[in-house]
Amino acid sequence: MSIHRPTTAIPAECLVAALVALACSTPVAVPASSTGPTSTPVQVHASEAPTASAREALPSRSASAPPTHAPVLDIDWEAGEVAGLGGVQSIVGVAHGAAGYALVAELGFVDGGPEAAAYWSSDGTTWELAQEFPPGERILTLTAGGPGFVAGGFAEDPARAAVWTSPDARSWQSVSDTSLNGGVIGQLLPTASGLVGFGWRSDRDAAGIWTSADGLEWLAATNETGLTVARGLEAVGAYAGRAIAVVREEDGVPAEVWETTGRAEWTRIGSLPTEARVERVAGGPAGWVAVGSSLAWTSPDGREWSDGVSGPDVAADLIADEAGYVAVGWIGSLPGETCGDQRPFAGHTWTSSDGRTWRMMPVSEEFREAMVTRLLVVDRTLVGYGQRLTYGGGNMPVARWAAMLPGGSVPADASDLATLLKGCGG
């Protein structure tokens, strides 16, 4: 059987593909060396130049300029053991809260059996099965919020969205609310006033947005600002109770930036100076960063954004920390894909201390056969969860890596260049 690989496209004619894409644009990634990069990461240059449209805003680099070796934010991944997570096809999400860790995964497809399950862990390494979701329910997103944790997706019965809550990641309860009728929740994020859910209204064949103060009672938003954000959503992130969304109402125009701290009502606060697609946005103590199309943009407050610079060629997950920014993902194709990215598979970890200069951590042999799909920062440890390509029966083993984060880092002088996607035509 082929292994599902998420996509960021949302075709209107295919509800399931649209929502899986939305869930995974929140969202899959790849780690770097388990033995650790050298103190001066190796520069990685593309074999061919990026397209003119993607690079026209980038500053030129003198061919005679000497190589730069300034320190950067190094991620020294160390592999760890994981127990209790057998039979997983893909990781939907991982969250950390006062009660420990929650992980939701898609299971291998079995006729009449559950398609997703939730797991609990006190330390992030040894896991216990907490909840097998009913057959026909597909879970697409997980966040820490509400009573503790909230998961969302859709049910086989299109009459309602699937929303589940848990105070401790061990006991889960299904939410029954008429406001969820006809809905699919593809992405969840917390704000100062509660939760926001993005997805699709199957009863209206249109993008949808829902809000909840506690994860238990929900409202389907009908206000114009909320619907504008839902219709054009490319990427959204939350930090310190504030959510920022990158919204594009049509192709070929710069993206708008909207914010909310009050769940339903959104305010337009600026724009991104690019027509390139944005795949991820994240905020942290050092400011905000957006990545996509092998470019990166930064903002101190989410309102005024810099021009694009050469950035990560992957965007499965993105973390903003006081020490800088980390983006992870993979290039190439997963097992079972017959026509996709034709580059050899490799897991990539990109770092930047300031969001303006990016380095790709050297890829060890281990990460030519593994990928990180979710990132967490717990205390001063960066934790990455993903899967190894050694698989059986359509499932790939879950893996965990960790790296200590410094209190700060020094900007590099110039960015590495991303490798370019190669389609089936070569």
C-alpha positions in Angstrom: 0.0 0.0 0.0 1.2 3.5 -0.6 2.1 5.8 2.3 0.1 9.0 2.6 2.0 12.1 2.1 0.3 15.4 3.0 0.0 18.2 0.6 -0.7 21.9 1.1 -3.1 22.2 -1.8 -6.9 22.3 -1.0 -8.9 21.3 -4.0 -12.5 22.4 -3.6 -13.8 19.3 -5.3 -12.2 16.9 -2.8 -13.2 17.4 0.8 -11.0 14.7 2.3 -7.9 15.8 0.4 -8.7 19.4 1.3 -8.8 18.7 5.0 -5.9 16.3 5.2 -3.9 19.0 3.4 -5.1 21.6 5.9 -4.2 19.4 8.9 -0.8 18.7 7.6 0.0 22.2 6.5 0.0 22.4 10.3 1.9 20.3 8.9 5.6 16.7 8.4 9.4 17.1 8.8 12.9 15.6 8.9 15.8 15.8 11.5 19.5 16.1 10.9 22.6 14.4 12.2 22.3 12.2 15.3 26.0 12.6 15.8 25.6 16.4 15.6 26.8 19.0 13.2 30.2 20.5 13.3 30.5 23.9 14.9 30.6 25.4 11.4 27.8 23.9 9.3 28.5 22.9 5.8 27.1 25.2 3.1 24.7 23.4 0.8 24.3 24.9 -2.6 21.6 24.2 -5.2 22.6 22.4 -8.4 20.5 24.9 -10.3 19.4 28.4 -9.5 15.9 29.1 -8.0 13.3 30.4 -10.4 13.4 34.1 -11.1 10.0 34.8 -9.7 11.0 33.2 -6.4 14.3 35.0 -6.1 13.8 38.4 -7.7 13.4 40.0 -4.2 16.6 38.5 -2.8 19.8 40.5 -2.5 22.6 39.5 -4.8 25.7 37.8 -3.4 29.1 38.7 -4.7 30.8 35.8 -6.5 34.2 37.1 -5.1 33.0 37.4 -1.5 35.0 35.1 0.8 33.2 32.2 2.5 31.6 33.0 5.8 32.0 30.9 8.9 30.1 32.8 11.6 28.5 30.8 14.3 24.8 29.8 13.9 22.2 28.0 15.9 23.3 24.4 15.8 20.9 21.5 16.4 22.7 18.5 17.6 20.0 15.8 17.4 20.3 12.7 19.6 18.1 9.7 18.9 16.1 8.3 21.8 14.1 5.2 22.4 10.3 5.2 21.9 8.0 2.5 23.3 4.3 1.8 22.9 3.7 3.4 19.5 3.5 0.4 17.2 1.3 0.2 14.1 1.3 3.9 13.3 1.0 5.1 9.7 1.6 8.8 10.4 1.7 11.3 13.3 -1.2 13.8 13.4 0.2 15.9 16.2 2.1 16.0 19.5 1.4 18.3 22.4 2.8 18.9 25.8 0.9 20.2 28.9 0.9 20.0 32.7 -0.4 16.4 32.5 2.4 15.2 30.2 2.4 14.5 26.5 -0.4 13.7 24.1 0.2 12.2 20.6 -2.5 11.4 18.0 -1.6 9.1 15.1 -3.3 7.7 12.0 -3.3 3.9 12.1 -3.1 1.5 9.2 -6.3 1.2 7.4 -8.2 -1.9 8.4 -11.8 -2.5 7.3 -14.1 -1.8 10.2 -11.3 -0.8 12.6 -10.2 2.5 14.1 -8.4 4.9 11.8 -6.8 7.0 14.5 -5.7 6.7 18.2 -4.5 8.9 21.0 -1.5 8.1 23.3 -0.3 9.4 26.6 3.2 9.7 28.0 4.7 11.2 31.2 8.1 11.6 29.7 7.7 11.6 25.9 9.4 8.3 25.4 7.2 5.6 26.9 3.6 5.8 25.6 0.3 4.2 26.5 -2.7 3.8 24.3 -5.4 6.1 25.7 -8.1 6.2 23.1 -9.0 4.5 19.8 -11.3 6.8 18.0 -14.4 5.2 16.5 -14.2 3.7 13.1 -15.1 6.3 10.5 -13.7 9.2 12.5 -10.5 10.7 11.1 -8.5 13.0 13.4 -6.6 15.8 11.6 -5.3 18.1 14.4 -4.2 18.2 18.0 -3.4 21.1 20.3 -2.9 21.8 24.0 -5.9 23.9 25.1 -9.4 23.8 26.5 -9.5 21.4 29.5 -6.0 20.2 28.6 -5.9 18.8 25.1 -8.3 19.1 22.1 -8.3 17.0 18.9 -10.4 17.7 15.8 -11.2 16.1 12.5 -14.3 14.7 10.8 -16.7 11.8 11.1 -17.8 9.3 8.4 -21.2 10.8 9.0 -20.8 14.3 7.4 -23.4 15.7 9.7 -20.8 16.8 12.3 -17.2 17.5 12.9 -15.2 15.2 15.2 -14.0 17.0 18.3 -12.5 15.3 21.3 -11.2 16.8 24.6 -9.0 15.4 27.4 -7.9 16.9 30.7 -4.9 14.7 31.0 -4.3 13.0 27.6 -5.5 9.7 29.2 -9.2 10.0 29.2 -11.0 11.4 26.1 -14.5 12.6 25.6 -16.4 13.3 22.4 -17.9 16.7 22.0 -21.5 17.0 20.9 -22.5 20.5 19.7 -24.9 21.4 17.0 -22.5 24.2 15.9 -20.2 21.5 14.6 -22.8 20.0 12.3 -21.6 19.8 8.7 -18.1 20.7 9.8 -14.6 19.4 9.5 -11.8 20.7 11.8 -8.5 20.6 10.0 -6.4 22.9 12.3 -6.7 24.1 15.9 -4.8 26.8 17.7 -5.1 28.5 21.1 -5.6 32.3 21.7 -6.0 34.4 24.8 -9.7 33.9 24.6 -9.9 30.2 23.7 -9.6 28.0 20.7 -10.0 28.7 16.9 -10.7 25.8 14.5 -10.2 26.1 10.8 -11.7 23.7 8.3 -14.5 23.1 5.9 -18.3 23.3 5.9 -19.5 20.3 3.9 -23.1 21.5 4.3 -22.1 24.8 2.5 -19.2 23.6 0.4 -17.1 26.4 1.8 -14.3 27.1 4.2 -15.3 27.2 7.9 -14.1 28.7 11.1 -15.2 27.8 14.7 -14.4 29.2 18.1 -14.6 27.9 21.6 -13.8 29.4 25.0 -13.2 25.9 26.6 -13.1 23.3 23.8 -16.5 22.0 25.0 -18.9 24.5 23.6 -18.4 25.8 20.0 -19.7 28.5 17.7 -19.6 28.4 13.9 -18.3 31.9 13.1 -20.4 33.9 10.7 -18.6 37.3 11.0 -17.1 38.7 7.8 -13.5 39.0 9.2 -13.5 35.4 10.3 -14.8 34.1 7.1 -12.3 36.2 5.1 -9.4 34.6 7.0 -10.9 31.1 6.6 -11.4 31.5 2.9 -7.9 32.6 2.1 -5.9 30.9 4.9 -2.4 29.8 3.9 -0.6 29.6 7.3 -1.5 30.5 10.9 0.5 30.5 14.1 -0.1 31.5 17.7 2.2 32.9 20.4 1.4 34.5 23.8 -2.3 34.3 23.3 -2.2 36.0 19.9 -2.9 34.3 16.5 -1.5 35.6 13.2 -2.8 34.3 9.9 -1.3 34.7 6.4 -4.3 35.1 4.0 -4.4 35.3 0.2 -7.7 35.8 -1.5 -6.3 35.1 -5.0 -3.1 33.9 -6.6 -0.6 36.4 -7.9 -1.1 39.1 -5.2 0.8 39.7 -2.0 -0.6 37.9 1.1 -2.4 39.9 3.8 -1.6 39.4 7.5 -4.5 39.2 10.0 -4.5 38.8 13.8 -6.8 38.0 16.7 -6.8 37.6 20.4 -10.6 37.3 20.6 -11.3 34.2 18.6 -13.9 35.2 16.1 -13.0 38.8 15.2 -9.9 39.3 13.1 -8.0 42.5 12.2 -5.9 43.1 9.1 -2.6 44.4 10.3 -0.3 44.3 7.3 0.9 42.3 4.3 3.8 40.1 3.3 5.8 41.6 0.4 5.6 38.5 -1.8 3.5 36.6 -4.2 5.2 33.3 -3.2 3.2 30.8 -1.2 3.7 30.8 2.6 3.6 27.4 4.2 4.4 28.1 7.9 4.3 31.0 10.3 5.5 31.0 13.9 6.0 33.5 16.7 8.3 33.6 19.7 10.3 35.8 22.1 12.5 37.0 19.2 9.6 37.8 16.9 7.7 36.2 14.0 9.0 34.3 11.0 7.2 32.9 7.9 8.7 30.3 5.5 7.6 28.9 2.1 8.8 28.5 -1.5 12.5 28.3 -0.1 12.1 31.8 1.2 11.8 33.3 4.7 10.3 36.6 6.0 10.6 38.1 9.5 8.8 40.6 11.6 9.4 41.9 15.2 5.6 42.1 15.9 3.8 40.4 13.0 2.8 43.7 11.5 5.8 45.0 9.5 7.6 42.2 7.5 10.9 42.1 5.8 11.6 41.2 2.2 12.1 37.5 1.5 15.5 36.0 1.9 16.8 32.6 0.9 15.3 30.2 3.4 14.5 26.5 4.2 13.5 24.2 1.4 11.2 22.3 3.8 8.3 23.4 6.1 6.8 20.5 7.8 7.1 22.2 11.1 8.6 25.5 12.3 9.5 26.6 15.9 10.3 30.1 17.1 12.5 30.1 20.3 14.5 32.7 22.2 17.6 31.2 20.6 16.2 31.5 17.0 14.2 29.5 14.6 14.2 25.9 13.5 12.4 24.5 10.4 12.3 20.8 9.6 11.0 18.6 6.8 12.2 16.3 4.0 13.0 16.3 0.4 12.4 13.4 -2.0 9.6 10.8 -1.9 8.3 8.4 0.7 8.1 4.7 0.1 5.2 3.8 -2.1 5.1 7.1 -4.0 5.5 6.5 -7.7 5.4 10.1 -9.0 6.6 12.9 -6.6 9.7 14.6 -5.7 12.4 12.8 -7.6 15.4 13.9 -5.5 16.9 11.3 -3.2 15.1 11.2 0.2 16.8 13.3 2.9 15.7 14.7 6.1 16.5 18.4 6.5 16.9 20.6 9.6 17.3 24.3 9.0 18.2 26.9 11.6 18.5 30.6 12.0 19.4 32.9 14.9 17.6 35.9 13.4 15.3 34.6 10.6 17.4 36.4 8.0 20.3 34.0 7.5 19.6 30.2 7.4 21.8 27.1 7.5 21.0 23.5 6.8 22.4 21.2 9.3 24.5 18.4 7.8 22.5 15.3 6.9 23.8 12.1 8.6 23.2 8.7 7.1 20.5 8.1 9.7 18.4 10.9 8.3 18.5 9.6 4.8 16.1 7.0 6.2 14.1 9.0 8.8 12.0 12.1 9.2 10.8 14.4 12.0 7.1 15.4 11.6 6.5 17.4 14.7 8.6 19.8 16.9 8.1 20.8 20.6 10.2 22.9 23.0 10.0 21.5 26.5 12.1 23.6 29.0 15.2 24.2 27.0 15.0 21.0 25.0 14.0 20.8 21.4 12.1 17.6 20.8 11.4 16.1 17.4 9.0 13.3 16.7 8.9 11.5 13.3 9.2 8.2 11.6 11.8 5.9 10.1 11.5 4.6 6.5 12.0 1.0 7.7 8.4 -0.1 7.7 6.1 -3.0 7.3 2.4 -3.4 6.4 2.2 0.2 5.4 3.4 1.5 8.8 6.7 3.2 9.7 8.1 3.1 13.3 7.8 6.3 15.3 11.1 7.9 16.4 12.1 10.6 18.8 15.1 13.0 18.8 16.2 15.7 21.2 18.6 18.6 21.2 19.5 21.1 23.9 18.8 24.7 22.9 21.2 27.5 23.9 20.1 30.7 25.6 21.0 32.6 22.5 22.9 32.4 19.2 24.9 34.6 16.8 23.6 35.5 13.4 25.4 34.0 10.4 26.5 36.2 7.5 24.8 34.5 4.5 22.1 31.9 3.9 22.6 28.5 2.4 20.7 27.9 -0.8 17.9 25.4 -1.0 17.8 22.4 -3.3 15.0 22.5 -5.9 12.1 20.2 -6.3 12.4 17.8 -9.2 9.2 16.4 -10.7 8.6 13.2 -12.5 10.0 14.7 -15.7 13.4 14.9 -14.1 
